[in-house]
Amino acid sequence: MGSLLAEKSSFAKMQSFRSLELLNLSLNQEVNQQPFGVDYGRLDNGLVYYVRCNPKPRTRAALALAVKVGSVLEEENERGVAHIVEHLAFSATKKYTNHNIVKFLESIGAEFGPCHNALTYFDETVYELFIPIDKPELLSEAILVLAEFSSEIRLSKEDLEKERGAVMEEYRGGRNASGRIEDAHWALMMEGSKYAERLPIGLEKVIQMVSSETLKQFYQKWYHLQNMAVIAVGDFPGTKGVVELIRTHFGHKTSMPDLPPIPHFPVPSHEEPRFSYFVEPETAGSSVMISYKMQAGQLKTIKDYRDMLVESMFEKALNQRFFKISKRKDPPYFSCSAATDYLVRQSKAYMMTSYSKEKGTLEALESMLTEVARVRLHGFSEREISVVRALLLSSIESAYLERDQMESTNLRNEYVQHFIHDKPVVGIEYEAQLQKTILPHISASEVSKYAEKLWTSCSCVIKIVEPQASAKINDLKKVVMKINKLEKERSITPWDEEDVPEEIVNSKPNAGNILQRLEYSNIGATELILSNGMRVCYKCTDFSDDEVLFSGFSYGGLSELPKSKYFSSLMGSRIAGEVGMFGHRPSVLMDMLAGKRVGVDVDVGKYMRTFHGYCSPLSLETALQLVYQLFTTDVTPVEEVVKRVMQVEKEAVLAQERDPFTAFTNRVIEINYGNSYFFKPIRISNLRKVDPLKACEYFNSCFKDPSTFSVVIVGNIDTTVALPLILQYLGGIPKPPEPIFHSNSDYIKELRFAYPTTIAREVVHSPMVEAQCGVHICIPIELKKGTMVEEIQYIEFLKKLLDNKILQLLRFKHGQIYGASVYDFLDGYLPCIATDVRGDISIYFSCDPKIASKLVDLALDEILRLQEEGPSDQDVSTILEIEQRAHENGLQENGYWLERILYSYQSRIYSGDVGASFKILDEGRSKVRESLTPLTIQLALQRIVPFKNQHTVVILKPQLSWFKWLGSISQWTPHGRDAKILAGIAGFTVLALTFRRYSHRS
């Protein structure tokens, strides 16, 4: 890595796309339906297999069992059964019992968790495994697990009763505002089709009452090898051995004769648009969604492929317009985007979604419909199409350059789609040739004609969501009629384009020079001290040919500020981003960056100011130009921009206040961190105190002095190209005559907060439409500065141990949660802070409100048991294996190396030699790994997590008196779409009254 030979090879690869041969094509020419690059076949029993060798990541394999069986096949009394079968696959099969499949996966470092290993959708169920294969037996056993899923899931009464609670918790987790909105919209979209009433999660009554016999009947009726495929993509020495393993574990299985065919359920079209006005009192904001359903035809010919490119170009061109409109004075919406979504088999929808201010949805709807009509009347300009053409070519170029470095999981997913939905897999090389050949010949007029598919008479569904009613269905219809009338009269004016400068940097800076160069062989990195004081460390890798990642940081942040300046300074980066922190307005910069693979962002945190980004090696100059512009641009507030930013922030605050979890989250923060203004949520009253001028002044000061910044760059770096660019654009940043931020560690101010010194346990009752419950357990910890390196490593292992044990206890033994998360917060581990490190370990899970306290007791008892008895040898082996496998995967990723080098700079042990701190941290990890035993883990738990006399528990529960009343209201159910509107309004009315009562008591 990093050798001159590698750099020349990489450069040659970069040029290969530019010289890629064009194709001689006929529109009627068929696209090869045989999947590319894979050993593809079918066993005698009907099972399809796909096997492909792929080296990334090394010694890993991505496996899947894809089954053409989903929720749409369920009968009325089976609604949710397909999903329950998927759950029970991991509970017990003929060979594996008592969640031994999960134990096997974790024992080899393949983590198990919610949404990680399987999914059930309308038309399919897919089981996924990602495993190490450095031991020959692991691949064989993983394929055996898939074989068990295909025909040997036990589905016993005992298994079902244990898993009901976990499935119910997954169901309950989807009954929040966004879940209710999505479910109602799906029912309206799919009205007239069986899909409308077959959401994969199913019905609560079925989850609660379905019998194991019903599960077995569904499983035996549909789970047959003719409906299945095994996909294996990994770092195999060859495909033949893997095919033989599949044959060994699946070949002896047989299917019953006269199997029922998989039926097709059409989605009917409709000429009259469907309207929905959904009042959702807990919604995150006011939104508009316009959907146009259409057939998702199979991609069989070159013409089909060309049509797909036209659709993609239209989508990107319209999104460019939506973005620019959102940046105007008094915009109709804060954000708007369009995308094509594949709904179900042979059906897709073109969707446009916007988020607006409260009571602004009609204006947003009018603007969205107007823009589509404007395209029909006047079309896109050639300049607009040249921009989106550049975007598409840039995207396929990136894919082509990294065609030999695709992740095995991504390739596996392609073959799953080939099997389930007949999507061709033609290979990146051929697809790159197709796009290079076709894209230059697609005209603006051809792209514009796609808008003819987006009349409101073309199976259109219009949905508006607001927290309280401000309009009626008739108002939506009037907007549609208004735009139709304006279009018919040709009263909609053409699009007004902005002037776009050619250069990001108007005047190229004079290059700096290198004062000192240091080589760190243990990292494989080089450090430069530039003449303006900036420190730059770069590491050349060959993990991804089209990726360079970078991050720069400087000490000094929001913790330095008094409360009087805090809120204005907090808003500085938001205002600067909208004004144009890189010297150009965002709407203009978007066009300037068309075709370039680059992105830069900033963050002003409590102790540090950072910029970070990514780019293609071909766009490195552009990325560094943006960093130069960040340091040399003085942003000043623009009234209309500030007004828009503050309106967005206000809507965000109001959305949080509507969310039932806000009171819960606020109390968690308050009880654990006290009244520190840094941790408290932003209120409307805080926004009123923001001074835009002071906000911009603070932001400008944050990114002004290069001498205080350290920058790390990792990726495919050609040093002969990169070094002159680094010297010009980073070394060329002028150093101010006087220091702006003190980089000396003595000046960094710690945040002041105090953990409770005893046990605190509270229940927060919050008004909510449907019952939700969250549990947060927080345990304060303190690490002594002398042993901090090892203790931080211990914390990583303790988190994984607690995560595993709580999941085993509450999910697999008691069956009452869907998932749990364990995370830490460590404050003040930077080299600039010399005190002991304070922090906490937190545990979060959701559950049935009625048993929350019981589950808290079980979790705390488990921690106490681990402290008193210690974990088992298997527990320790599992967490060691999981950590090691994650480390091995990380060593093949640029992002992992970037974080490790940054942490070496930012660690408390750093004293000017990043190689030395990297070595100490690496040795600390190895030392802890080597010392890890049940006893050392037990002692670490006792030492680091002294929870017996100091912890907090906060439980969120619904406000019961209100919730029971809502239950009585819900018994009255009008039919049709009006029922949804009435129910939403009723819910809001009750919630509004409850808020008043709640406020009065407060």
N, C-alpha and C positions, 0 to 999 in steps of 0.2 A: 504494500500500500504506500502511496505517496511517491513511488519511484518515478523517474523520468520516463521509463518505458510504459508504465501504467498511464501516465499523463498523456503521452503520445497516442496510445491505444484509445483512450477516452476521447481525445480530440478527433481522431479518425471516425469514431462511432458517431460523434456529433454531426460530422459532415455527411454521414451516410444517408441521413434522411433527406438532406437537400438534394442529393444526387439519385434518390430513389426513382426507379423507372416508372413512367406512366403506363397505364394499361390501355389496350385497344378494346373498348367495350361496346356491347350492344344492349339496349335497354331490356330486351326480351331474354337476355342471357340469364340462365338459372344460377342461383347462389348454391354452392355445395352444401347439402344438408348433413353430410357426414362431419362430425365434430373434428376439428383440427387438433393435431398434436397429441392424440390420446389413443391408447389401446382400447378399442370400443367393440363390444360384442354382447352376445346373449347366450346364457346357459340353456341347456335343453329344457329346464323347468320354467323358462320364461324370464328369469332375472336378467336385467341389463346391467352391464358393468362398464365403468370408465376408469382407466388406470393411466396415470401420467407421471413421469419422472420430472421433478422440479427441485432445484437445489436451495430454494429460499423459503424458510430458514433451514439451515443445515441440520441434519439428523432429526427432522421433524416430518410429520405427515398429517394432512388434513383429510379426514374421512367423513363420509355421509351415507346415510340410508335415506333415499328420497322415496316417498310413498304418495301415489296419486289419490290420496284419500284425505278429505278435509271435512269441514263442518257442513258444507252444502249437502252432503250425503245423509245427514242425520234426519230421522223422522222427528215428529213433534215431541215425542216422549224421550228423545235422545239428545235434545239440544244442549251441547256442551260435552257430549260423550267422546268425540274425537280428541278433544283436548285432555280429558281425564285419562284416556288410554295413554297418551303421550307422557303424562306425569307418572303413571304407574309403571311405565317401562323401566324407569330407574329404581323403582321400589323392589321389584322381584320378578325374576323369570324362572324358567325351569332349572337353570344351572346356578343362577345368582339369587340369593335371598337377602332380606334385611339391609337393603341399600348397599349391597356389596359391590355393585357396579360403581357407585359413587366412591366407595373406599378404594377400589382398584384405580380409578382415574386419579384420585388425589395422591395415592401412593407412588404413582409414576410422574407426579408433577403436572398432571393435566387438571387444572382447576375446574370445579363444578360450581355452578351458580345459576340464579334465575336468568333466563334468556340466553345462557351461554351454550347450552347443549341441545336444544330442540325448539321447534316452533310448529304451531298448528295454524293453518290459514284456511281459507274457504275451500281451496282446491287441492291442498297438499299438507302433508306432515313430513317434516325433515328432522332427522336425528343427526347431530354433528359431533365429531370428536376431533380434538387436536392433540396429538400425542408425540412423545419422543420415540425414536426408533433406533437408538444406539445399541439396544439389546434386541437380538433377533426375536425373542418370544413376545415382545410387546405388541408388534404389529399383528401377529397371529391372534393374540387374545383380544385386541381391539376389534378386529374383524369378526371374531366369535361373538362379541357383545352385540354388534349390529345384526348378526344372524339370529341371536336370541330375540332381538326386537321384532324381527320379521315374522316370527311365528310362535314364540314361546313366552310371551308376557303372561304372567300368572293371573292377574285380575281377580284375586280372591276377595272375599268379603272383608277379611281382616286388613288386607292391603288398602282397600278402598276407604274403610273407616279411618285409617291412619292418615290418609292423604286428603280427605275432604276439607279439613281446616285450611291446608295450604292452598288448595284450589279456591276456596271461598275467599281467602285473603287476597289472592290475585284478582278475583272478581271484584272485591270491595275496593281494591286499589284503583280500578278503572272507573269507579263510580264517582269521580270528582267532576269538576266543571267541564274540563276538556273532554273527558270520556262521555259525559252526557251529550255534549254538543256533537261529537263525532258520531255517536250511535244514532242520534236523531237525523243527522244529515245523511248517513248511510241508508237509513230506512227510506228517506225521501228519494235519494238517488236511485235506489234499486226497486222502488215500488213497482209491483207487478211481476217481480222475479222472486224465486225461492231464496236468492241471496239476501234479500231484504230482511229475512227473519232467521238467518243462520249465522249470527255473529259467533266467531270461534269460542269466545269465553262461555257462551251458553246462557241458560236461565238459572237464577238462584235456586228455584225449586227443584230443578233437575240435579244440580250440584249437591243439594242437601239430601235428596231422596232417591236418586237413581240406584238401582240394584247392580250388584256385580254380574248378574245374569244378563242384564241388558248390555253391559259393557262387552261381555264375551260374545254375545250375538253380533254386535256391531263389528268387533275385531275379526271374528270368524267369517263374516259375510264379505268384508272388504279387504282385509290384509292378506293379499295373495301375491306371489312372486311376480306374476305378470304385470302387477301394478307398481313394481318396485325397481329401483336401481341402486347399486353400490358405487360410490365414487371414492377413489383413492388417489390423492395427489401428494407427492412427497419426495424426499431425498432418497429415492430408491436406487440401487445399482442397476436395476432393469425392471421392466414391467411384467415379464413372464412369471417370476416368482410370486408377485402379488396376485396375479390372475389365478395362479394355482391355489393360493391361500383362500381366495374367494370361492373357488370351486370346491375346496376341501370343506369349508364351513357352510356353504349354501347348496352345493351340488346334490346332496342326498335328499334335500327337501322336495316335496311334491305339492302340487296344488290340486284342489278338488276339481272334478270335471264340471262342465256346464256352469262356469262362474258368471255372475251377473256383470254385464258391461258397465263401465263408468258412464253414467248418463250425462247429457249436456243440458244445462239450464240457461236458456237465453235471457238476455236483459233487453226488454222491449224499449223501442225508441218512442218519442212523443213530440208532437209539434208544438203544443202549448207549453210554455215555460212553467216550471213548478217553483213556487215561492215558499219560503219559510222565514218567519220572523221569530227568533228564539230569544226569549228573555231569560237570561241565566245570571242570577244574583251573585254568583261566585266567579264569574268569568274574569280572565286576566286582562280583557280589554274589548273594545268595540271592534267588530270585524265584519268583513264582507267576503263571501266566497261565491264565485260564479263558476259553474262546472258545465262543460259540454261533453256529454257522453258520445262515444263513437266506437265502431268496431275496431278491434286490434287485430288487423289482418296479419297473416304470417308473412315473414320476409323470405320470399322465394326467388325473386328476380332482382336484377340490377336496378330496374325501375323502382321496386319496393324500397331498395336501399337509398336510392336518390330521394324518394319521397320522405324517407325518415330524416335525411339530412335537411331537407327543406323545412320540415316541421321543427327541427332543432334550431335552425337559423331564425325562424320566425319567433320561437320562444325566447331566444337570446336577444333579438332586436327589440322585442316588446318589453323585456325586462330592463333593457338599457333605458328605454323611455320612462318606464315606471320609476326607476331610480332617480332620474333627473327631475321628474315631476315632484317627487318626495322632498327634493332639496330646494324647491322654489319658495317664494314668499307665500305665507298662508296656504300651505299645500292641502289638498283634499284628504290626504292620508299620510301617516308617518312612514309607512313602508308598504310596498306592493310587489308581488312576484307572480310569475306564471310558470307552470310546470306540467308535464304530462305524467299522469299517474296510471299505471296498469292496475286496474281494479280487480278483475277476476279473469278467468280463462276467456280469451277472445273479446275482452271488453276493456276499454281504457277511457280516461277522461282528461280533457284539457282543462286545467284549473287555474283560476286567478284568485289570489287571496290578498286582502289589504287589511291593515290595522289603522284605525283612525281615532280621533278624539271622541269622547262621549257625545252622543247626539250628532255625530258627524258622518254616520254611515250612509245616509242618502246622498250626500255630496260625494263620498268616496265611490259609491255605486255608479253615479252619473259619470264621474271621471273615468272609471274603468271601461264602461261601455262606450264612452266617447272615443277613447283611444283606439279601440278595435274598429269602430266606425271610421275613424280618421285614416286608418290603414286601408280600409276598403275603398275609401274615396280618393286618397292621394298617394297611398303606398309608402314604402320605406325609400329613403334616398340611397343612392349608390354608396355614399360614404358610410351610412349606417350598416349596409350589408358588407362593406369591406372590413368594418370593425368586427362583426360577428364571424366573418370568414376567417379572419386572423385568429380569433379566439378558438375556433374549432381546429384549425390547422396546428395551433400551438398545443392544444390538448392531445391530438393524435401523435404529434411529434414526441411529446413527453412519454406517451405510452410506448411508442416505437423504440425510443432510446433505452427504456427500461424493460424491454420485452423479455430479456433473459433474467430479469430480477423481480418478476412478479411474485407476490406472496402466494403460497400454496392455497391458502384459504380463499383468495380471490378467484383462482382458477377452479377450485372446487365449486364455488358458487355459480360460475358460468356453466359448468356441466349439469348442475342441478336444474338450472333454468332451461337448458337444452332438453332435458328429460321431461320436466313438468310442463313447460309451455312451448316446446319446439322452437326455441330461439336459437338460430344458427350460431356456431362458434367457428369463425373462419380464420382466426389467427390474426395477431397484430400486424404482421408484415403485409398480409393481403389487404387488411382493412386500411392500413396507412396508404397503400397504393390506390385503393378505391377513392379515399377522400382527396388525396392529392390530384387525382384525375378528374373527379366530379365537381368538387367545390368551386374551382375557378369559373365553371360554366353555369352556375346557378345564379340567375339575375335577380335584381331587386324586385322586379315585377312578378317573377315566379314565386318568390318568398311571400310577397304581399298578398297573393291570391289565396294563401292559406286562410286568411281572415274570412273568406267566404264560408268556411266550415263553422264559423263562430257566430251565426245568427241566433237570436234567442228562440227561434223556431226549430233549432237543431238539438233536440233533447237537452235543453238547457235547464239547469237548476240554480236558483239564486237564493242564497241564505244570508241572513243578517243576524248577528248576535250582539246583544247589548245587555248591560247590567240592569237597566230599567227601561221600561217602554217609552219610546219617544216618537214612534211612527206606527203605521198599520200596513197590512199586506197591500192595500190599495195604493199606498204611497210608493211602494216598490214598483207596482204595475205602471203607475203614472210616470216614473223615471224611465222605464223601458219605452213607453209610448213616446215620451219627449225626445229621446235620442233617435228613435226610429223616424220621427217626424223631421228632426234636424238633418238626418242623413238623407232622407228622401228629398229634402229641399236643398241639399248640398250646402248647408249653412255652417258646416264644420270646417274651420280653416286648416291649411296645411301645417305640418310640424315646423317649428322654428328652431333651427339648429344653432348651437353655440360655436364660437370660434375656439379652436384648439391649438395652443402653441406647439411648436415642433419639438422643443427641447425642455427637459425637466429643469436643468440647470442653465440659466441664461449665460453665465460667465464661468468658465471652468476655473477652479481654484488652482493656485500654485501648489505643486506637490510638496509634502513634507519629506523628511528623511528618517532613517533608522538610527537611533542613538545606541541601541543595544539589541543584540539577538541572542536568545537562549534556546537551547535544544533540550527537550525532556524526553529521553528515550523510553522511559517507563509508560508515558502516555502516547508516544508517537506524535508529539506536537511540538510546534515552534512558537516561541513568544517574542514579540517585537515591542520595544519601547520606542514610540515615535517622538518626533521633535516637539510636538505640541503636548506631550505628556500622556497621550492615550496609550493604553496597554492593549495589544492585540495578540491573541493566542489562536493559532489555526491548526487543524488536524485534517490531513488529506485521507479520505477513505474511498473504497470502491463498493460500498454497500448498495448505493443507488446512483446510477449514472446521471440522472437528471435532478439531483437534489443537493442544495447547500442550505444549511440552517445556521442562524447566527443570533446572538443575544449580547447586549451590552448593558452594564449596570453601573450605578454609582450610589454610594451611601448618602443617606439624608432623604427623608420623606415626610409624610404627613404627621409622624409623631413629634416633629419639631415645632408644630404649629399650636398656638393657643386656640381656644375654642372660637374666639372672635374671627379668626381667619380660616378656620378649618373648612366650613361648608363652601365658601367661595373657591378655595384651593382644590377641594374635592371635585368641583365641577370644571376645573381648568381643562383637563384632557378632553372632556365631552365637548365643550365649546370649541376648543382648538381643532378637534377632529372635524367638526362641521364647518368651521371657517376655512380650514385648509392648513394643517400643520406642516405640510410638505411644500408650501408655497403656491399651491393651486387648489381651487375649489374641488371637492370630491367628484362632482359631476363632470368636471373637465379632466381631472386626473384619470378617471375611469377610461376615457377615450385615449388618453396619452399612453396608457399601459396596455392597450389592446394588443394581444399577440405576445405579450411578455409574461413569463411565469414568475411573478414576484409579488410579495406582500410584506408590509412592514406595519407594526402596531406598537403602541407604547403603554406603559402602566406606571402609575405613580402610587406606590404602596406605602406601608407604614414606615419602613426603614430604608427603602431603596427606590430609585427611579430606574426604569428599564425600558429599552427598546428591543424588539425581537422580530424575527421574520424568516422568510424562506425565499429561495429563488432557484431557478435553473442556472447551471453554470453559464449558459448563454446570456442570462439576464443579470449577472453579478454586477455589472457596471450600473445598471438601473437601480438595483437594490442599494448600492452604496451611495448613489446620487440622492436617493430618498433620505438616507441617514444624514447626508451632508445638508440637505434642505431642512431637515428637522432641527439641526443645530443652528442654522443661519437665518431661519425665518422668524420674524417677530409677528405673532398673531395679535390682531386687535379685534375687539368685539364688533360684530355687525348686528345691528338691532334686529333685523328680521330673522337672522340665524339664531340669536340668543332667545328670541321669543319662541321659535320652533323647538329648540332644545329644552327649554324650561317647560313647555307644554308636554313634551314626551315624558320628562321626569315626573311631572305632576300626575299624568295618567298612570305611570308606573306605581307611584305611591298609592293612588286610589285603588289600583288593582290589588296591591298587597293588602290593603285594608279590607277588601272584599274576601280575600282568601282565608278560609277557616284556620289554616295553619299559621297565619301571621301572629296571632295572639300567642300561640304555642312557641313559635320560634323566638318571639320577643322575650317571653318569660324565660326560656332556656338561656338566652344571652344575659338577661338581667340577673338571674339567680347565680350564674357562674362568673360573670365578669363585672358585676356591679353597674354603676351608672356612668362608666366611661363613655364620653360622647363618640369616641372612635368606633365603639361596637354597637351603639344604639342605632335603630333604623331611622332613615331620613323621614321627616314629616313635611307637610306642606309649609308649615311655619319656618322650617329650616330653608326651604327653597326661596322663600321671600327675602331671606337675608343675603342671598348670593349677590355679590357685586361682580358683574361681568368683566369690568376693567381689571380688578384685582385678580380674578380668576385667570385671565390671560397673562397678566404680569407674572403670576406665580408659575404658570406653565412655561413661559419663555425662560424663566430662570432655571427650571428643572433640566433643560436640555440646551445648555449654553457653553459649559466649560468642559472641553474634551479631556483635560488633564486628570479629571477625577473618574473617568470611565475606563472600565476593563471590558474588552469585547472578545467573545469566543466565537469562532467560525469553524464549522465541521461539515464535511461533505466532499463532493467530487471537485476538488480545487486543483486547477492547473496553475501552479505557482508562477510560471512565466507570464501568465495573463493576470492573475489575481494580485500579485504584489504591487505592480505599478498602479492598479486601481485603488488598492488599500492606501498607498502613499498619497495618491491624489485626493481622494474623497474623504478618507478618515484623517490622514495626516494633514490634509489641507484645511481642516476645520480650524478657524482662528481661535487662539486662546485669549480669553478676556484679560485685561491688565490686572484686575483684582479678583481674588477668589469669590465665587458666588455661594457655593455650598462648602462647608467644612468637611473635608474627607477624612480628617483625623478622627480616629475612633473615640477619642475622649469627648467629642461633641455630640455623639449620637444619643438621643434621648429615648429612654425606654418608655413604653406605654404603661400607664399606671392602672392596674386593676387588681382586685383581690378575690381569690377563690373563697367560698364559704369554708369555715373551719370545722364544721360539724356535718351531720347528715341532714339533708333537706329533701323533702318529698312532697310534690304538689300535683294536683290535677287541675288542668286548665279546661274549663268548659267553654266551648266556642259554638255559636250558632252555625248550622250547616244544613244543606239541603238533604244530603244522605250521610248516614253515619260513617265517620272515618275515625281512626284512632292511631296515634303515633306515640312511641315511647323513646325517650332520650335519657340515657344513663351517662353521667359524666363523672370521671374519677380524676381529681387533680394529681399531678405528678411533679417531681422535682429531681433534676439531674445535677449531681455535683460536678463542678467544672473540671476536676482532676480526672474523672473517668468518663467524661461525656461521650467520647468517640465510641467506646464499647457500649455504653448505655443506650445510645441512639440505635445501634445495631440490634441490641436486645429488644428495644421497643418494636422494631419491624417484625421480629419473630413472635413477640407477645401478641401483637395485633392479629397476625395470621392464626395463631393458636386460639385466641378468643373467638375469632370469626368462625373457625371450624367447629369449635366445641359448642358454641351457641346455636349454630345451624344444625349440628347433630342432635342437640337436645330439643330445641323448640320446633324444628322442622321435621326431622326424621323420627324422633322418638314420640313427641307429643302431637306432631302434625298441625301446628297452630299458626305458623308464620310462613310466608312465601320466601322471604330472604332477610338477611341482616347485614349491616355494615358496621365495621369497626375502624375508626380513624383517629388520628392524633392531631393535636395542635401544640406546637412547640414555639414559644416566643423567646426571642433573644439568643439564638444560637450563633449569631454572627460574630466575627472576630472583634468587632468594635464594642461588644458588651462583655464585661469581665465577671459578672455575677453568676450565680448558679442559674441553670436553665429551668424556667417554669413552663408548665403546659398541662395538657390533659389527654386522657384517652376516653373517647366517647363511643357508645354503642347505640345504634338506632335500629328499630324495627317497627313495622305496623302490624296490627292484629285486631281481633274482635274486641270492641270496647269492654265487653262484659268480663273478659279474662285478662285484661292488661296487667292488673296488679299481681295476679297469680304468676304470669310469665316473667314479670320483673323479679319476683322472689326466686323463681327457678333460675334465672340468669345470674343473679347475685350469689345464690347458693353454689352455682357451678364455679364461679370465680373463687369463692371461698374454698370449695373442695380442691381446686387446682392448687391453691396456696398451701393447703394443709397436707394434701396427698401427692401433689405433683401430677404431671401428665404421664401417659404411658409411653413406652418406647416407640410404639407405632405412631403416636401423636407427634413425637419429635422427628421421627423419620419422615413423616408426611410434610411437615412444614419446612424441613431442610430440603426435601426434594422439590417442592413447589418453588422455594426461593432460588435454588440452583438453576432450575429450568428457566425461570423468568430471567435470571442473570445471563444465561447462555443465549437466550433469544435477544436480550438487550444488547449484547456485545456485537450483534449484527445490524444494529440500528443507529443512524446518525443522532436521533433525538436522545437516545440513552447516553451516548458519549458526550453530547452537549451538556446534559444535566450533570453528569459526573464531573466534568471539568469546571462547570460553573460552581458546583458545590465545593470543589476543592479551593476555589478562590474565596467563597463566601463562608467556609467553615471557620469556626473559632480558632482552629489550629494554624490557619494560614498566616505566614509572617514574611511574605515576599517571594517565596519559592513554591510555585504551584505544583511542581513535581514532587517536592517533599510532602506537601499536604495530601496530594493524591495517594502517595505511597502509604502514609499513615492511615488514611481512611480505608484503603484497600486491605492493608494488614489488619486493621481493626475488624473488618468484615470476616476475614479468614480466621482470625483469632476467636471470634465469637462462634463461628460455625464449628470450628474444631472442638470448642469447649462445650458445645450444646448437648446436654443430657437432660433426662427428666429432673435431676436434682438441680442443675444450674438454672433451668427454666423456672423451677419452683422457687428458688432463692431470688431470681430476678423479679418474679411476680410479687414476692413478699417485700422486696427492697424498693421497687419502682412504683408498684400499684397498691399503696396502703389504704385500700378502700373501706376497711371495716368501720373506721371512725370518721371517714371523710368522703362523701360522694353525694351527688344530687340525682334525683329522679324526677322528671317532668313527664306527665302523661296528658295527651290531648284526648278529650272525649266530647261527644256532641252534647249540646245543651238540651237536657232530656225533656223538660217540660214543653219546649217548642217542638222538639222532634216528634213527640207523641201526638201533638196537635196536627202536625203536618201529615202524620199517618192517617188521621181521620179524614183530612181533606182529600188525600189521594184515593180514597175509596170511590169518589165521584169521578168517573172517567169518560168525558165526551169522546166521540170517535173522530178519527182523521187527524189532519195536521193541526186544526184548531185546538185539539186536546193538548198538544205540546205547548202551544202558546199560552193557553189558560193555566196549565200546570206551572209553567215558568213564572207567569205573572203572580199566581197565588204564592209560589215559593218566595218571590221577591218581597211581596207585601208582608208576609210573616217575618221575613228576615229583617226588613226595615224596622218593624215594630220591636223585634228583639234587640236590634242594635240600640234603639232608643232606651229600652229598659236597661241594657247592659251599660250604656254610657251613664245613665242616671245613677245606677248603683256605684259605678266607679267614682 
